[in-house]
Amino acid sequence: MRDELQNQSDDQAQETGCGGREERGITTAEYAVGTAAGAGLAGLLYKMLTGGFGNELLSTLFDHVLDLLGI
């Protein structure tokens, strides 16, 4: 049974032009794009939260939490 499934998989790979290789996971180029996007997002968040917007946001959030706790 396992050999039959492997043969079917090989046939499908040849039909799609994969040469018998499975296409699982992400490639190196996708890792690079994901890493660059993550770094860009982290830089944007850092810039936002260390500026006036971040101080106001954290101050408002802290005040709301204290109000909820009744302090």
Sequence and secondary structure as in RCSB ss.txt:
>XXXX:A:sequence
MRDELQNQSDDQAQETGCGGREERGITTAEYAVGTAAGAGLAGLLYKMLTGGFGNELLSTLFDHVLDLLGI
>XXXX:A:secstr
 HHHHHHHHHHHHHHHT TT    S  HHHHHHHHHHHHHHHHHHHHHHHSHHHHHHHHHHHHHHHHHHT 
